Amino acid sequence: MTASAPPPSSGPCAADSIRRADAVFLAVLVTLGGFYVAALVALMTADVAFLATAGAAPPAPLRLLQPVWNAGHALLGVFADPAIRHSFALTMVSCSITTLLSLVVAIPLGYLLSRHHFCGRQFVDAILDIPIVLPPLVLGISLLILFQFWPFRLITDRVVFQVPAVILAQFMVSAAFAARIMRAGFDQIDPRQERVAVVLGCTRAQAFARVVLPQAGGPILAAGTIAWARALGEFGPLLVFAGATRMKTEVLSTTVFLELSIGNLRAAVAVSVLMVLAAVLVLVVTRGCAGGWPAVGGQRPTPAAAPPAE
């Protein structure tokens, strides 16, 4: 006969021990995660505090709010420079165009990688990781070299160091992130509904448009948001491939670089805070429009129903 395992301990002492173990586990999670969150908050707070430390004296009724006045004056003051106004406008337009182009590519790519197994699938999957893992500066150099060869060299004068170069550099990186998100989103959509639609007479295209795509609203929104935010923070490829010419190809990320290069630290920090505010605003608006990140399939998971009382 084999000895049976002792029954689990029970009683008040065991319950207290479990609660203590759970408390320690949660404390470790909060400590590790909270450290990173606190570091991010400290970074943003430091930027705002720097802007709030100096500036013109506010009107007498607002003397008590001088730090707020200084920070607001610094943020709004950068728009007095026409070059920064142009940079802000170009950034908003280029990021929006990049987002649309990224979704146009990411949706079919994500669907193909999620639903179809074809020769070279692993190769395509690996290629999509290159813009993510490759140093951004290297990507910019590669774009610059690409336009030295036919047929791209035919349009070099219209693209390189021009506004289209800004959009292309942003797109090459943002589309990879969007494609990854779309593939993960399509992986979570039950393919059985699509198969049923095909059995009932729909073509593949009709099943995709009428069954799959309406359920992919959450991933599309998430992919678009990440693509926009990634385009906003792009710097290396832009500097190499599009340049940082004022009133021409300068965007907010290169504005920070240009202001730092001439020693204007206050303007550089103010533009950095503007970029953070723009990214946060986009995240808040998109989440607010969808009531938070929408779940795949257009439905949110509901809490499991409690078992009926016996």
N, C-alpha and C positions, 0 to 999 in steps of 0.2 A: 504494500500500500504506500502511496506517495502522500507526503504531508501536504495538506491544503494550506493556501495562503491565509494569513490571519485576516479577519475582517477589518475594514477600515475603522479607525478610532472615531468615536462620536462623543458628543457631550459638549458642555460649555468650553472646556479647555481646548478641544479640537477646533471649535468654531473661532475662538480667540486667536489660535495659531494661524488659521486660514486668513483671518482678517489682517493680521500683522504681515503675513507674507504678501497679501494683495497690496497692502499699503506700501510696502517696500518696493514692490514691482512698479506700482504707479509712480512712486517718487523717483525711481531711476528713469522712467520714461519722461516724466516732466522735466527732470534735470537736464537730460541729454538734449531733448527737443527744445526746451526753453532756452538753453544756452545759445542755440543758433538763432532763434527768433529774437532774443534780446540783442544779439549782435547786429541783426538787420535793423532793429529799431534804433539802436545806438548810432548806426551809420547815418540814418535819415535825420535823427535828432541833432547830430553834430553839424550837418550841413545847414539845417535851419537855424541852429544856435549861432553859427558863424555869420549868417546873414543878419541876425538880430543884434549883433554886438556893436555895430557902427552904422552910421547913416545920418541924414539930416534930421534936425530936431522937428518933432511934429507940432501941430498947433497946441496952444496951451490946454484946451480941454482934453487932449489925448496924451498928455505927458505920461500918465500912468501906464499907457499902452505903448510906450516907445519901442520895446522889443518887437511887438507885433507890427508896428508902423515901419520899423527898419526892414523887417523881412519882406513885408508886402511891397514896400518901396523898391527894394532890390529886385524882386521878381518882376514887377511891372516896369521897372526902369530899363530892363534890357530891351524892351520893345521900342525904346526910343531910338535904338540903332536900326536903320533900315536894313542892314545886312542880316541882322538877327531876325527881323520880321520876315525877310525873304527865306531865311533858313527854316524858320518855323513852318511857313506855308508849304515849302517844298517837302519838308518832312512829313506833314500830314497827308499830302497828296500822294507822295511816293509810297508811304506805308500802306495806304488804302489800296492803291493799284497793285502793290505787291501781294497783299492779302487775297485779292480777287484772283490774281494769276496763280497763286499758290493753291487755292481751293480747286481751281480748274484742273490742275495737275494732280493734286493729292487725292481727290475723290476717286477717279478711275484707278490710280495706282494702288490706293488702299484696298479698293474692291477686288482688283485682280490678285493681289497678294493674299487676300483673305479667303477668296472663294475658289480660286483656280490653281491647280498644280500643273506647271508647265516646265519644259526644259529650260534651264537657266534661271529658275525662280530664285534659288539661293544666291546666284550671282547678282541679280537685280536687287535682292534684299540687302546684300552687302554694299552695293554701290550707293544705296540710299543713306548709308551710315557715313559715307565719306565727308559730306559737308558738315556733319555733326562733329566728327572726331578730328577733322583736318584743321590745322591752325588757320584762322581767318585770313591772315596775311598771305599765306600760300595760295588760298583760293583766289585772292585778288591778282596775284602774279600769274596764275594759270589762265584767268580770264584775259589778262593783258596779252599773254603769249598767243592765246587762241585766235585773237583778232589780227595776228600777223600772218595768218594762213588763209588761203583761198577756201571757201568763198567769203569768209567773214571779213577779210581785209577790204572787200569792196565797199563795206559800210563803216569802216573804222572811223572815218572823219565824222560820221553822224552819231556814233555811239560812244567811243572811248573819250573820256573826259568831258562828256556831255550828260544831260539829264537822263537819257535812257540808260547810261551806265550805272547811275544810282539805283534805278529800279531793277536792273538785271543783277547787280551785285546783291541787293537785298533778297531778290527772288531765289537765287541759287542756294541760299542758306535757309530761308524761311520755308520753302517748299518741302525740304527734307523733314523738318519738324512736323509740318502739317500732314505729310504722308504717313508718318509714324502714328500720329493720333488717329487718323482716319482708318488705318488698318486695324488698330486696337478696337476702334468703335465697331467696325464691320464684324470683327471676330465675336463680339458680344451679341450681335443680332442673330436670332434663331434662323438658320437657313431653311427650316422646314416650311415656313410660310411661303418663301420664294419658290420652293419646289412644288408646293400645292398650286400656286398661281401658274406655273409652267404646265402642270398636268391639266389644269382647267382650260388651257388654250392660249395663255399669254406667251409672247416671245420673251427671250432673255431681257431685252431692252425694256419691254413693258413691265415685266416683273421687277426689274431694278427701279424703274421710275415710279411705279405705283405701290410697291410693297416695301422695298428696302430703303429707298431714299427718304420717304416720310418718317421712317423710324430712326434715321441718322441725324436728326436735327441737333441733338446734343453734341455728338462728335464734330459735326460741321462747325457749330458755334465755338467749341473749344479749339479746334484746329485754326479757325480764322483768328481768334483772339491771340493764340500763341504766335501765329505767323506775324500778326501786326506788331506785337510786342518785340519779337525777335528782330524784325526789320527796323524798329525804332532804335535798338541798341547796336545795330551793325556799325562797325568802324573800320576794321582792317582792310577788307576788300574795297570799301568806298575810297579810302585814302589812296590806294594803289591804282585802282581801275577808273575811278571817277574824278579823283582829285578833290581838293578842298578850296576851289576858287570861289571867292566871295561874290555874292549876287548871281551865281551861276550853278555850281554843283554843291555848295555848302549845305549840309543838313545839321541838325542839332548835335549829333555825336561829334562831327568834325568841328562844330563851333566851339565845343568845350576844349578841343585840342588847340585850336587857333588862339583862343583867349588865354589859355595857359602859356602858349609859346611867346606871347607878348607880355606876360607877367600880370595879366588882369585876372587875378584869382577870384575876386568877388563876382565878376561876370560869369566865369566858368562854373562856379558853384551855383549861381542863380539859374543858369541854363540846365545844369544837372538836376536841380530840384524840379524845374519845369518838366523835364523828361520823366521823372518819377511820378509827378502829378498826372501827366498825360497817360502814362501806363496804368496807374491806379484808376483813373477815370474810365478808361476803356474796360477794365476788368469789372468795375462796379456796374457800369451801364449794361454790359452783356449779361452779367449774372442777374441783375435786376430785371431785365427784359424776360429772362427765362425762369425767374424765381429761384436763382441758384443754378448751378450746372445741371442742365436737364439730363435725365437718365436715358440710356440707350433704349430705343423702342418707344420713346415718347411717354413712358410711364415711370413713375418713381416707385422704388421698392417700398412696400408697406410693411409695418411691423407684423411679425407673426402673431396670429390670433392665440390667445391664451387657451390652453386645453380645458374642456368642460369639466366642471367640478363633479367629482364622483359622489 
